[in-house]
């Protein structure tokens, strides 16, 4: 069991009570609560491991996690005047995480190490974070479980490492009586994860939407896939001491294939490129208003083109994607 103290920015102070009447009118900024209980996490886990050969094994693991007394917004109605109602933070959220993982391990065998893992997980709860029920609590907090925003249903992970030893353990190519690949290795890590859930909305708005479509977190983002690679070689530098100086030169490439992995999508269109606003009736009305009220500089309709261009620049947000390919060159000394 893990017991975690509530964040300090959610606990009330004397200033909270001093400005209580003024701050209670701001529904977007819930009042802190001095009577919060610690958040609790209870884990249950069972596993099984089977040897397949002298260098390989299979692991099976199942787990169940309960999240209790999680923080969530709460609305208190029918409070005596002049307050009438206010929004605060309470221990009203609950969640469960159920999962199963299957892992294959191959220890160093003829220069090669392999680890492959598949995880199936169901993360459900009444709220993904402290603000997930904002605007809904005037009719009571939701008590129905739905997929949490961090739920990743399927995850595949694969690690491959090929490495040459040194001295008597070296079995690589030799050039001019030199073990040219001594202490040289290549490590490749790849993962493929199913998309996280989000809530569809029905009416397009600039860079967003309004009105629920379907269930909460009932839609899924696309899968993500990436490969990371690291190539390194170690060198021994004589120093005249008993223990020589060791240097490791490495080249690390993250997102080797430069995949465009989607991080966020627009809630109406389900696309990371376009919110669908300009093609909607509200968007067409906006374009008409731009043409009728804007100052025409060159020709009729020029303002609409400028508006479309500016909108396209903003809607193509780089925050909707994970980072592209990155290359790092490193040098480490061990002494």
C-alpha positions as CSV (number, residue, x, y, z in Angstrom):
1,X,0.0,0.0,0.0
2,X,1.2,3.5,-0.9
3,X,-0.1,6.5,1.1
4,X,0.6,9.9,-0.5
5,X,0.1,13.3,1.1
6,X,-2.2,15.7,-0.8
7,X,-0.3,18.3,-2.8
8,X,0.5,21.4,-0.8
9,X,-1.3,23.6,-3.4
10,X,-4.6,21.9,-2.6
11,X,-4.5,22.4,1.2
12,X,-6.2,25.4,2.6
13,X,-4.3,28.1,4.6
14,X,-5.7,30.9,6.8
15,X,-5.7,33.1,3.7
16,X,-8.2,30.7,2.1
17,X,-10.7,31.4,4.8
18,X,-9.9,35.1,5.0
19,X,-10.8,35.6,1.3
20,X,-13.4,32.8,1.2
21,X,-16.3,35.0,0.2
22,X,-14.4,36.7,-2.6
23,X,-12.8,33.5,-4.0
24,X,-16.0,31.4,-3.9
25,X,-17.4,33.2,-6.9
26,X,-14.6,31.9,-9.2
27,X,-15.8,28.5,-10.3
28,X,-12.7,28.0,-12.5
29,X,-10.4,28.2,-9.4
30,X,-11.7,25.7,-6.8
31,X,-11.0,26.5,-3.2
32,X,-8.4,24.6,-1.3
33,X,-9.5,22.2,1.5
34,X,-7.8,21.7,4.8
35,X,-9.6,18.5,5.5
36,X,-8.2,16.4,2.7
37,X,-7.3,12.8,3.4
38,X,-4.1,11.1,1.9
39,X,-4.5,9.5,-1.5
40,X,-4.1,5.7,-1.2
41,X,-2.8,3.2,-3.7
42,X,-3.2,-0.6,-3.0
43,X,-1.3,-3.0,-5.3
44,X,-2.0,-6.7,-5.8
45,X,0.4,-8.7,-8.0
46,X,1.1,-12.4,-8.8
47,X,3.7,-13.7,-11.2
48,X,5.2,-16.9,-12.6
49,X,8.6,-17.5,-14.2
50,X,9.6,-20.5,-16.3
51,X,13.1,-21.4,-17.5
52,X,13.1,-22.3,-21.2
53,X,16.9,-22.9,-21.6
54,X,20.1,-22.1,-19.8
55,X,20.0,-18.6,-21.2
56,X,16.3,-17.8,-21.7
57,X,13.2,-17.5,-19.5
58,X,9.5,-16.6,-19.8
59,X,7.8,-14.4,-17.2
60,X,4.0,-14.0,-16.7
61,X,2.7,-11.3,-14.4
62,X,-0.8,-10.1,-13.5
63,X,-1.6,-7.1,-11.3
64,X,-4.5,-5.2,-9.9
65,X,-4.3,-1.7,-8.4
66,X,-6.9,0.3,-6.5
67,X,-6.7,4.1,-6.4
68,X,-8.7,5.4,-3.4
69,X,-9.4,8.9,-2.0
70,X,-8.1,10.6,-5.2
71,X,-8.6,14.3,-5.5
72,X,-11.5,15.8,-7.5
73,X,-13.5,19.0,-7.7
74,X,-16.7,19.1,-5.7
75,X,-19.5,21.6,-5.8
76,X,-21.5,22.5,-2.6
77,X,-24.9,24.0,-3.3
78,X,-27.5,25.7,-1.2
79,X,-24.9,27.3,1.1
80,X,-26.3,30.2,3.2
81,X,-26.0,33.7,1.6
82,X,-24.0,35.5,0.5
83,X,-22.0,32.4,-0.6
84,X,-24.9,30.3,-2.0
85,X,-22.5,27.8,-3.6
86,X,-18.8,27.1,-4.0
87,X,-16.4,24.7,-5.6
88,X,-13.6,23.0,-3.7
89,X,-11.4,19.9,-3.8
90,X,-12.4,16.6,-2.1
91,X,-11.4,12.9,-1.9
92,X,-14.1,11.7,-4.2
93,X,-12.3,10.0,-7.0
94,X,-11.7,6.2,-7.4
95,X,-9.9,4.2,-9.9
96,X,-8.7,0.7,-10.8
97,X,-5.8,-0.5,-13.0
98,X,-5.8,-4.1,-14.1
99,X,-3.1,-5.6,-16.2
100,X,-1.3,-8.6,-17.6
101,X,2.2,-8.8,-19.0
102,X,4.2,-11.5,-20.8
103,X,8.0,-11.1,-21.1
104,X,10.7,-13.1,-22.8
105,X,14.3,-12.7,-21.6
106,X,17.4,-14.0,-23.5
107,X,20.6,-13.5,-21.5
108,X,23.9,-12.8,-23.3
109,X,24.2,-15.6,-25.9
110,X,26.7,-15.3,-28.8
111,X,27.0,-11.6,-28.3
112,X,23.2,-11.1,-28.2
113,X,20.7,-10.1,-25.5
114,X,17.0,-9.9,-26.2
115,X,14.0,-8.8,-24.1
116,X,10.5,-8.7,-25.5
117,X,7.4,-7.6,-23.5
118,X,3.7,-7.3,-24.1
119,X,1.4,-5.6,-21.6
120,X,-2.4,-5.6,-21.7
121,X,-3.8,-2.9,-19.3
122,X,-7.2,-1.5,-18.3
123,X,-7.0,1.8,-16.4
124,X,-10.5,3.0,-15.4
125,X,-11.7,5.6,-12.9
126,X,-14.1,8.3,-12.1
127,X,-11.7,11.0,-13.0
128,X,-8.3,11.3,-14.7
129,X,-7.1,14.3,-12.7
130,X,-8.4,16.9,-10.2
131,X,-10.0,19.0,-12.9
132,X,-11.5,16.3,-15.1
133,X,-15.1,16.9,-13.7
134,X,-15.0,20.6,-14.0
135,X,-18.4,22.0,-15.0
136,X,-20.1,18.7,-14.2
137,X,-20.2,18.7,-10.4
138,X,-23.2,21.0,-10.0
139,X,-25.3,17.8,-10.5
140,X,-23.1,15.6,-8.3
141,X,-19.8,13.9,-9.0
142,X,-19.6,11.1,-11.5
143,X,-19.4,7.7,-9.9
144,X,-19.2,5.6,-13.1
145,X,-15.9,4.2,-14.2
146,X,-14.6,5.2,-17.6
147,X,-11.1,4.9,-19.3
148,X,-8.6,7.2,-17.7
149,X,-6.7,9.6,-20.0
150,X,-3.4,7.8,-19.2
151,X,-4.9,4.4,-20.2
152,X,-2.7,2.5,-22.7
153,X,-4.5,-0.7,-23.6
154,X,-1.7,-2.5,-25.5
155,X,2.0,-2.0,-25.3
156,X,4.8,-3.9,-27.1
157,X,8.4,-3.3,-26.1
158,X,11.5,-4.9,-27.7
159,X,15.1,-4.5,-26.7
160,X,18.0,-6.0,-28.8
161,X,21.6,-5.6,-27.8
162,X,24.6,-7.0,-29.8
163,X,28.0,-6.5,-28.2
164,X,31.6,-7.7,-28.5
165,X,33.7,-8.4,-25.5
166,X,37.4,-7.8,-25.1
167,X,40.5,-9.9,-24.6
168,X,39.8,-13.6,-24.5
169,X,36.0,-12.9,-24.8
170,X,36.4,-11.2,-28.1
171,X,35.0,-13.1,-31.1
172,X,34.7,-10.4,-33.7
173,X,36.7,-9.4,-36.8
174,X,40.5,-8.9,-36.6
175,X,42.4,-6.4,-38.8
176,X,46.2,-6.1,-38.8
177,X,46.1,-8.3,-35.6
178,X,43.9,-5.7,-33.9
179,X,40.5,-6.5,-32.4
180,X,38.9,-3.5,-34.1
181,X,35.5,-4.1,-32.5
182,X,36.6,-4.8,-29.0
183,X,34.1,-3.4,-26.4
184,X,31.8,-2.3,-29.3
185,X,28.1,-2.7,-29.1
186,X,24.8,-1.7,-30.7
187,X,21.6,-1.4,-28.7
188,X,18.1,-1.0,-30.2
189,X,15.0,-0.3,-28.3
190,X,11.6,-0.1,-29.9
191,X,8.0,0.3,-28.6
192,X,4.5,0.3,-30.0
193,X,1.7,1.6,-27.9
194,X,-2.0,1.9,-28.5
195,X,-3.5,5.4,-28.5
196,X,-4.7,7.0,-25.3
197,X,-8.4,7.8,-24.9
198,X,-10.0,11.2,-25.4
199,X,-13.6,12.6,-25.4
200,X,-15.1,13.4,-28.8
201,X,-17.0,16.7,-29.1
202,X,-19.7,17.5,-31.7
203,X,-19.4,21.2,-32.5
204,X,-16.2,22.5,-34.0
205,X,-14.7,25.7,-32.5
206,X,-11.4,27.4,-33.2
207,X,-8.7,25.0,-32.1
208,X,-11.3,22.9,-30.1
209,X,-14.9,22.0,-29.8
210,X,-17.9,21.8,-27.5
211,X,-20.7,19.4,-26.7
212,X,-20.0,15.7,-25.9
213,X,-20.3,13.1,-28.6
214,X,-20.4,9.6,-27.3
215,X,-19.1,8.6,-23.9
216,X,-16.3,10.2,-21.8
217,X,-13.0,9.1,-23.2
218,X,-14.8,6.9,-25.6
219,X,-12.5,7.6,-28.6
220,X,-8.9,6.6,-29.1
221,X,-5.9,8.3,-30.6
222,X,-3.7,6.5,-33.2
223,X,-1.0,4.0,-32.2
224,X,2.5,5.3,-31.6
225,X,5.7,3.6,-32.7
226,X,9.4,4.5,-32.3
227,X,12.9,3.0,-32.4
228,X,15.8,4.3,-30.4
229,X,19.4,3.2,-31.2
230,X,22.7,3.6,-29.3
231,X,26.1,2.7,-30.7
232,X,29.1,2.8,-28.4
233,X,32.7,1.7,-28.0
234,X,35.0,1.7,-25.0
235,X,38.7,2.5,-25.0
236,X,41.4,1.9,-22.5
237,X,43.7,4.8,-22.0
238,X,47.1,4.0,-20.4
239,X,47.9,6.3,-17.5
240,X,50.8,4.6,-15.8
241,X,48.5,3.7,-12.8
242,X,47.3,0.3,-11.8
243,X,43.8,1.0,-13.1
244,X,43.8,2.5,-16.6
245,X,41.5,5.3,-17.6
246,X,38.4,4.1,-19.6
247,X,36.6,6.2,-22.1
248,X,33.2,5.4,-23.8
249,X,32.3,7.1,-27.0
250,X,28.6,6.8,-28.0
251,X,26.2,7.8,-30.6
252,X,22.5,7.9,-29.6
253,X,19.6,8.4,-32.0
254,X,16.1,8.8,-30.6
255,X,13.2,8.2,-32.9
256,X,15.5,6.7,-35.5
257,X,12.9,6.5,-38.3
258,X,11.7,10.1,-37.6
259,X,8.1,8.8,-37.1
260,X,5.4,11.4,-36.7
261,X,3.8,10.0,-33.6
262,X,0.6,11.8,-32.6
263,X,0.4,13.2,-29.1
264,X,-2.9,15.1,-29.2
265,X,-5.8,15.3,-31.7
266,X,-8.6,17.9,-32.1
267,X,-11.7,16.6,-30.3
268,X,-14.1,17.0,-33.2
269,X,-12.1,15.9,-36.2
270,X,-9.9,13.4,-34.5
271,X,-7.0,14.8,-36.5
272,X,-3.8,16.5,-35.3
273,X,-3.8,18.7,-38.3
274,X,-7.2,20.4,-38.5
275,X,-9.9,21.1,-35.9
276,X,-12.6,21.1,-38.6
277,X,-13.7,24.6,-37.7
278,X,-13.4,26.3,-41.1
279,X,-15.6,23.6,-42.8
280,X,-18.4,24.0,-40.3
281,X,-21.3,26.4,-40.4
282,X,-19.7,28.5,-37.7
283,X,-16.5,28.7,-39.6
284,X,-18.2,29.7,-42.8
285,X,-20.1,32.4,-40.9
286,X,-16.8,33.6,-39.5
287,X,-15.2,33.9,-43.0
288,X,-18.2,35.9,-44.2
289,X,-17.9,38.3,-41.3
290,X,-14.2,38.7,-42.1
291,X,-15.0,39.6,-45.7
292,X,-17.8,42.0,-44.8
293,X,-16.1,43.9,-42.0
294,X,-12.4,43.6,-42.9
295,X,-10.5,46.3,-44.7
296,X,-9.9,45.3,-48.3
297,X,-6.4,46.3,-49.2
298,X,-5.8,44.7,-52.7
299,X,-8.8,42.8,-53.9
300,X,-12.1,41.4,-52.7
301,X,-11.7,38.3,-50.5
302,X,-8.1,39.1,-49.6
303,X,-8.9,39.3,-45.9
304,X,-10.4,35.8,-46.0
305,X,-7.1,34.4,-47.5
306,X,-5.2,36.2,-44.7
307,X,-7.5,34.7,-42.1
308,X,-7.2,31.2,-43.5
309,X,-3.4,31.5,-43.6
310,X,-3.2,32.7,-40.0
311,X,-5.6,30.0,-38.9
312,X,-3.6,27.3,-40.7
313,X,-0.4,28.4,-39.0
314,X,-1.9,28.2,-35.5
315,X,-3.9,25.0,-36.0
316,X,-0.8,23.1,-37.2
317,X,0.5,23.0,-33.6
318,X,3.8,21.1,-33.1
319,X,2.5,20.2,-29.6
320,X,0.2,17.7,-31.3
321,X,3.2,15.4,-32.1
322,X,6.0,13.8,-30.1
323,X,9.6,15.0,-30.7
324,X,11.2,14.1,-34.1
325,X,14.5,12.4,-34.6
326,X,17.2,13.6,-32.2
327,X,21.0,12.7,-32.4
328,X,23.3,12.8,-29.4
329,X,27.1,12.3,-29.4
330,X,28.5,11.5,-25.9
331,X,31.9,10.9,-24.3
332,X,32.2,9.4,-20.8
333,X,35.3,8.8,-18.7
334,X,35.5,6.2,-16.0
335,X,38.4,6.4,-13.6
